Amino acid sequence: MKNLLLSTNVENEVAIPTPTPASVALPSILRSDTSQLLTRMFRDPRVLEPHERTNLIAQLRVAVELEPSIPEIRVLLGMALCVDLQAQEALEQLRESARQAPDSFIVRLKFGELLMRLRICDRAAEETAVAAKLASNPVQSELARRQAATIRTMLREGIERGGYRSLLHRILPFRRRNSRAQGIAPALVVSK
């Protein structure tokens, strides 16, 4: 399994793995079949069969129980839960990992990504901004920049929780004014 954090070799401009205490401990905690399932999930989340997702989540839960102080394992569990469409539990795992490691780039980036996918855009923008500040190389900076751009687009287009409600509030007064102009009683106008 690849390390979660990368640093840049200035001479060759090549991303090289940087060992961290958590990334050194990950391979010894995770079984080889778990690592293979994670690799497949990272390549394309749709290729995992339902029983494979269930097994992956169970194995990651065991890993979290064995090493609850390693936030990166919680991130992996949260990502697997997202793939299995268990958003609430994924949110809890990522929130706990952000509490454990407030200065971790990957934790903040993935927490922001989940919030973005749940359309909690203001909070997602905050987490992504923190991740951008924590970025330690150009690859990490680019990931945070792209995620922030996507969040700004969602905010601009009103794709946020409550975004459709604000759109309806703009349309409904026009329908009421228009119905009054046509002599239709406002009580008869039904809004959907």
KANORQUI-V862871 format. One record per residue. N is the residue number from 1. PHI is phi in whole degrees, -180 to 180 (NA if undefined). Layout:
N;PHI
N;PHI
//
This chain:
1;NA
2;-75
3;-69
4;-79
5;-111
6;-125
7;-124
8;-107
9;-84
10;-64
11;-65
12;-105
13;52
14;-117
15;-75
16;-123
17;-67
18;-117
19;-69
20;-123
21;-55
22;-71
23;-71
24;-70
25;-79
26;-59
27;-60
28;-74
29;-85
30;-86
31;-74
32;-65
33;-67
34;-66
35;-63
36;-66
37;-64
38;-63
39;-61
40;-64
41;-64
42;-68
43;-68
44;-160
45;-61
46;-77
47;-80
48;-75
49;-73
50;-55
51;-69
52;-70
53;-63
54;-62
55;-64
56;-61
57;-63
58;-63
59;-67
60;-70
61;-63
62;-63
63;-63
64;-66
65;-66
66;-71
67;-132
68;-69
69;-88
70;-99
71;-67
72;-64
73;-68
74;-64
75;-63
76;-61
77;-63
78;-61
79;-67
80;-66
81;-64
82;-63
83;-61
84;-87
85;62
86;-107
87;-64
88;-64
89;-68
90;-62
91;-61
92;-64
93;-65
94;-70
95;-64
96;-66
97;-67
98;-68
99;-69
100;-71
101;-131
102;-67
103;-106
104;-100
105;-60
106;-65
107;-63
108;-67
109;-64
110;-71
111;-64
112;-63
113;-65
114;-64
115;-60
116;-63
117;-67
118;-85
119;65
120;-103
121;-70
122;-62
123;-68
124;-63
125;-64
126;-63
127;-65
128;-68
129;-65
130;-64
131;-61
132;-62
133;-69
134;-85
135;-58
136;-112
137;-155
138;-62
139;-65
140;-64
141;-61
142;-67
143;-60
144;-67
145;-63
146;-64
147;-65
148;-63
149;-65
150;-64
151;-65
152;-61
153;-63
154;-62
155;-65
156;-65
157;-88
158;78
159;-91
160;-150
161;-57
162;89
163;-66
164;-71
165;-61
166;-66
167;-67
168;-65
169;-66
170;-78
171;-82
172;-58
173;-61
174;-66
175;-65
176;-65
177;-62
178;-67
179;-68
180;-67
181;-66
182;-90
183;83
184;-89
185;-68
186;-59
187;-67
188;-85
189;-78
190;-105
191;-99
192;-106
//
